[in-house]
Amino acid sequence: MERDMDIEALRSYLAFSETGSFTRAAKQINRTQSAFSAR
């Protein structure tokens, strides 16, 4: 279970680094902006 959380954190980080925006990164990984930035 903990490994799944690490993978999700990595996906979030990669999405943000690719887009440069919390909003666009959240859309890319199908999350709300508030849920994304809370990570």
N, CA, C and O atoms as a GROMACS GRO file, in nm:
protein
  156
    1MET      N    1   0.082  -0.119   0.000
    1MET     CA    2   0.000   0.000   0.000
    1MET      C    3   0.087   0.126   0.000
    1MET      O    4   0.060   0.219  -0.076
    2GLU      N    5   0.188   0.129   0.083
    2GLU     CA    6   0.274   0.246   0.089
    2GLU      C    7   0.343   0.270  -0.045
    2GLU      O    8   0.364   0.384  -0.084
    3ARG      N    9   0.378   0.163  -0.113
    3ARG     CA   10   0.443   0.175  -0.244
    3ARG      C   11   0.350   0.245  -0.343
    3ARG      O   12   0.397   0.325  -0.424
    4ASP      N   13   0.220   0.217  -0.337
    4ASP     CA   14   0.125   0.284  -0.425
    4ASP      C   15   0.124   0.434  -0.401
    4ASP      O   16   0.114   0.512  -0.495
    5MET      N   17   0.134   0.474  -0.275
    5MET     CA   18   0.136   0.616  -0.242
    5MET      C   19   0.261   0.682  -0.301
    5MET      O   20   0.253   0.794  -0.351
    6ASP      N   21   0.374   0.615  -0.296
    6ASP     CA   22   0.497   0.670  -0.351
    6ASP      C   23   0.484   0.688  -0.502
    6ASP      O   24   0.532   0.788  -0.557
    7ILE      N   25   0.422   0.594  -0.570
    7ILE     CA   26   0.403   0.605  -0.714
    7ILE      C   27   0.312   0.722  -0.747
    7ILE      O   28   0.337   0.796  -0.842
    8GLU      N   29   0.206   0.741  -0.670
    8GLU     CA   30   0.116   0.854  -0.692
    8GLU      C   31   0.188   0.987  -0.668
    8GLU      O   32   0.166   1.083  -0.742
    9ALA      N   33   0.272   0.992  -0.567
    9ALA     CA   34   0.349   1.114  -0.540
    9ALA      C   35   0.443   1.143  -0.657
    9ALA      O   36   0.459   1.258  -0.696
   10LEU      N   37   0.504   1.040  -0.711
   10LEU     CA   38   0.593   1.056  -0.825
   10LEU      C   39   0.516   1.104  -0.948
   10LEU      O   40   0.563   1.193  -1.019
   11ARG      N   41   0.400   1.048  -0.972
   11ARG     CA   42   0.318   1.092  -1.085
   11ARG      C   43   0.280   1.240  -1.070
   11ARG      O   44   0.283   1.316  -1.167
   12SER      N   45   0.246   1.279  -0.948
   12SER     CA   46   0.212   1.419  -0.922
   12SER      C   47   0.331   1.510  -0.949
   12SER      O   48   0.317   1.613  -1.015
   13TYR      N   49   0.446   1.471  -0.900
   13TYR     CA   50   0.568   1.550  -0.920
   13TYR      C   51   0.600   1.563  -1.069
   13TYR      O   52   0.632   1.672  -1.117
   14LEU      N   53   0.593   1.453  -1.140
   14LEU     CA   54   0.623   1.456  -1.284
   14LEU      C   55   0.524   1.543  -1.361
   14LEU      O   56   0.562   1.618  -1.450
   15ALA      N   57   0.396   1.532  -1.326
   15ALA     CA   58   0.295   1.613  -1.393
   15ALA      C   59   0.322   1.761  -1.370
   15ALA      O   60   0.310   1.842  -1.462
   16PHE      N   61   0.357   1.797  -1.246
   16PHE     CA   62   0.386   1.937  -1.217
   16PHE      C   63   0.511   1.984  -1.290
   16PHE      O   64   0.514   2.095  -1.344
   17SER      N   65   0.614   1.901  -1.292
   17SER     CA   66   0.737   1.942  -1.359
   17SER      C   67   0.718   1.955  -1.510
   17SER      O   68   0.783   2.038  -1.574
   18GLU      N   69   0.630   1.875  -1.568
   18GLU     CA   70   0.602   1.884  -1.711
   18GLU      C   71   0.519   2.006  -1.746
   18GLU      O   72   0.541   2.071  -1.848
   19THR      N   73   0.422   2.039  -1.660
   19THR     CA   74   0.328   2.146  -1.693
   19THR      C   75   0.365   2.280  -1.632
   19THR      O   76   0.331   2.384  -1.688
   20GLY      N   77   0.435   2.278  -1.518
   20GLY     CA   78   0.470   2.403  -1.450
   20GLY      C   79   0.353   2.470  -1.381
   20GLY      O   80   0.362   2.587  -1.344
   21SER      N   81   0.244   2.397  -1.365
   21SER     CA   82   0.122   2.454  -1.308
   21SER      C   83   0.048   2.349  -1.227
   21SER      O   84   0.031   2.235  -1.272
   22PHE      N   85   0.005   2.387  -1.106
   22PHE     CA   86  -0.074   2.294  -1.025
   22PHE      C   87  -0.204   2.259  -1.096
   22PHE      O   88  -0.246   2.143  -1.097
   23THR      N   89  -0.268   2.358  -1.156
   23THR     CA   90  -0.397   2.335  -1.221
   23THR      C   91  -0.384   2.240  -1.340
   23THR      O   92  -0.460   2.145  -1.351
   24ARG      N   93  -0.288   2.266  -1.427
   24ARG     CA   94  -0.269   2.179  -1.545
   24ARG      C   95  -0.221   2.040  -1.505
   24ARG      O   96  -0.262   1.941  -1.564
   25ALA      N   97  -0.136   2.033  -1.403
   25ALA     CA   98  -0.088   1.902  -1.356
   25ALA      C   99  -0.204   1.822  -1.298
   25ALA      O  100  -0.214   1.702  -1.322
   26ALA      N  101  -0.290   1.887  -1.222
   26ALA     CA  102  -0.406   1.818  -1.164
   26ALA      C  103  -0.496   1.763  -1.273
   26ALA      O  104  -0.544   1.650  -1.264
   27LYS      N  105  -0.518   1.842  -1.377
   27LYS     CA  106  -0.600   1.794  -1.489
   27LYS      C  107  -0.534   1.675  -1.558
   27LYS      O  108  -0.602   1.580  -1.598
   28GLN      N  109  -0.403   1.681  -1.572
   28GLN     CA  110  -0.330   1.574  -1.640
   28GLN      C  111  -0.343   1.441  -1.566
   28GLN      O  112  -0.350   1.336  -1.630
   29ILE      N  113  -0.347   1.444  -1.433
   29ILE     CA  114  -0.358   1.319  -1.357
   29ILE      C  115  -0.498   1.297  -1.302
   29ILE      O  116  -0.519   1.214  -1.214
   30ASN      N  117  -0.594   1.373  -1.354
   30ASN     CA  118  -0.736   1.356  -1.319
   30ASN      C  119  -0.765   1.374  -1.171
   30ASN      O  120  -0.830   1.290  -1.108
   31ARG      N  121  -0.716   1.484  -1.116
   31ARG     CA  122  -0.745   1.520  -0.977
   31ARG      C  123  -0.791   1.665  -0.973
   31ARG      O  124  -0.766   1.742  -1.067
   32THR      N  125  -0.858   1.702  -0.866
   32THR     CA  126  -0.891   1.843  -0.850
   32THR      C  127  -0.764   1.917  -0.811
   32THR      O  128  -0.669   1.858  -0.760
   33GLN      N  129  -0.762   2.047  -0.836
   33GLN     CA  130  -0.644   2.126  -0.804
   33GLN      C  131  -0.616   2.124  -0.654
   33GLN      O  132  -0.500   2.116  -0.613
   34SER      N  133  -0.721   2.133  -0.573
   34SER     CA  134  -0.699   2.133  -0.428
   34SER      C  135  -0.645   1.998  -0.378
   34SER      O  136  -0.559   1.996  -0.290
   35ALA      N  137  -0.693   1.888  -0.434
   35ALA     CA  138  -0.641   1.757  -0.395
   35ALA      C  139  -0.496   1.741  -0.441
   35ALA      O  140  -0.414   1.682  -0.371
   36PHE      N  141  -0.467   1.795  -0.557
   36PHE     CA  142  -0.330   1.786  -0.609
   36PHE      C  143  -0.234   1.866  -0.524
   36PHE      O  144  -0.128   1.815  -0.486
   37SER      N  145  -0.267   1.990  -0.493
   37SER     CA  146  -0.174   2.074  -0.418
   37SER      C  147  -0.161   2.031  -0.272
   37SER      O  148  -0.063   2.067  -0.207
   38ALA      N  149  -0.257   1.956  -0.220
   38ALA     CA  150  -0.248   1.905  -0.083
   38ALA      C  151  -0.142   1.796  -0.070
   38ALA      O  152  -0.093   1.770   0.040
   39ARG      N  153  -0.107   1.733  -0.181
   39ARG     CA  154  -0.004   1.629  -0.179
   39ARG      C  155   0.126   1.693  -0.151
   39ARG      O  156   0.228   1.624  -0.145
   0.00000   0.00000   0.00000
